[in-house]
Amino acid sequence: MEVILKQDVLGLGYKNDIVKVKAGYGNNYLIPNGYALIANDSNKRLVNENVRQAAHKAAKVKQDAEALAGRLGELTIEIRTKAGETGKIFGAVTALQIADALKAKGFDIDRKKVHLKEAPKQIGTYTVGLDLHKEVKHEIKVNVVAE
């Protein structure tokens, strides 16, 4: 079954992408929750027209994301957390903590755009991916230190 995504769906695609999904996933989850439309000819034409009209706006959004990536550069943020004597922290560092630390530095990035390969559970330095735009990905360093 082919569907047209109405918004970004993590692990599936971005807004206005045409993706193939299993019929049950499309009919029982994506379409009823308003995440997708059935990819028939009229919906494809409608989406293509909307994409064409929004092309210049999308170019500006991409340019803004590239500028943000440029400002982030080789940024290293520091997350302070409680840790044991062996360096193991209590709990794990989350995307929300990283987004809050970025906000404190002046970068307004949603926690949903912060991607951790694995949640940091030890003191140390980790690489974290930021999904700033469909075509703009950036990585920053996160230094986890004990309080």
N, C-alpha and C positions, 0 to 999 in steps of 0.2 A: 504494500500500500504506500502510495506517495502522499506526503502532506507538505504544506507550506507553513513554515514556522512564523507565528505572529510576534514572537519575542525570542530572546536568547534562551536556549535550554542547554544547561551544562551537560557536556558529554554527547550532545546530539547535533547541535548546530546553532547558527545565529539567525537573527530576524531576517525574514524573506528568503531563507534558504529552502530549497526543495530537497527533502530527504526521504529515504525509504525506511519505513518502520513496519513492524509486524502489525497486522490488522487489529489485534486486541489492544495493543499499546496505543495505537492511534484512536480507535473508536471508544475505548473505555477510559483513557486518561488525557491524551493531548487535546482532542477536540472538545470534550465536555468542560475541561478546565480553561478553555480559551487560549491554549498555547499554540494551536495549529488550525489550519483549514484543509479540507480535502483538495488535492491538487488536480482539479478539473480544468478544462480549457478557459472558462470564464474567470475563474480565480487566478489562473496563471497570467492572463491578460491584465487583470486588475492589479496584481502585484508588480508586473513589469512596468505598467504605467506609473505606479507609485514610486518605484525605484528610479525610473527615469527622471521624474520630477524632483526627487530628493537627492539626486546625484551631487549637485553642487553643495548641498548641506552636508552630505556624507563626506565630501572631500574636506570640508572645514573641520568636521569632527575628527577625521583621521589626522589632519594637520595639528590640531590641538593635542591629540594623544601623542604624536611624535614630539611635540614641544615639551610635553610633560615628561616623556621618557628622557629627553635631553636634559631637562632640569634635574631629574632624579640622578642621572649619571651613575657614578660609582658609589652611591649613597650606602652607608652602613648605619643601621639603627640599632639601638641598644634596648633590650627588654630586661628589666629587673624582675626577678622572681625568687621565691623562697626555694632553697635547695638544701639537701642533706650534705653530710661531710664527704661523701663519695662523689659529689658532683651531680647526682641525680636530682632533678627538680620534682616538686610536688605537683602532680598533674602534668600538663603539657602546655606549651605555648600555642595559642590559637590564632586563627586569621583575624579575629576581632581585636586581639591585643596588638597585632602588627598594624592593622588599619588605624587603631587609636594612636599608636606611636608615629605613624606617618602623618596623621592629622595634627599631632603636636608639632611636627616639623614644618607644617604648612602645606601638606599635600593631601587633598581631599579625595581619597580612593576608597571605594566601597569594599567591605570585607569580602563580598562575593567575588571580587576580582583578584583576591590574594589566593594563590595556589601553593599549598605546602606539599612537597613530595611525601614527606612523613612529618608528623608532629614532633617538634623538638622536645625531647625528654631528658636531655643532659645539658650541662653547661657547655658552651662552645659557640662556634660560628656556623651558620647555616645559610644556604642559598634559597631564596624564596622567589617564585615567579609571579609577575603581575600581568594580568590580562587587560591591558589598557584599551584595546580596540581589537576588532576582528583580525586585523593584519599587523597590529603593534603589540609585541610581547617584550617585557623587560624583566631583568633579574636584579635583585638587590641582596645585600648581605644583612643578616640579622645576627647580632651578637647577644647571646643569652648569658647573663651574668647573675650571680647570687646577690641577694640583698645584704 
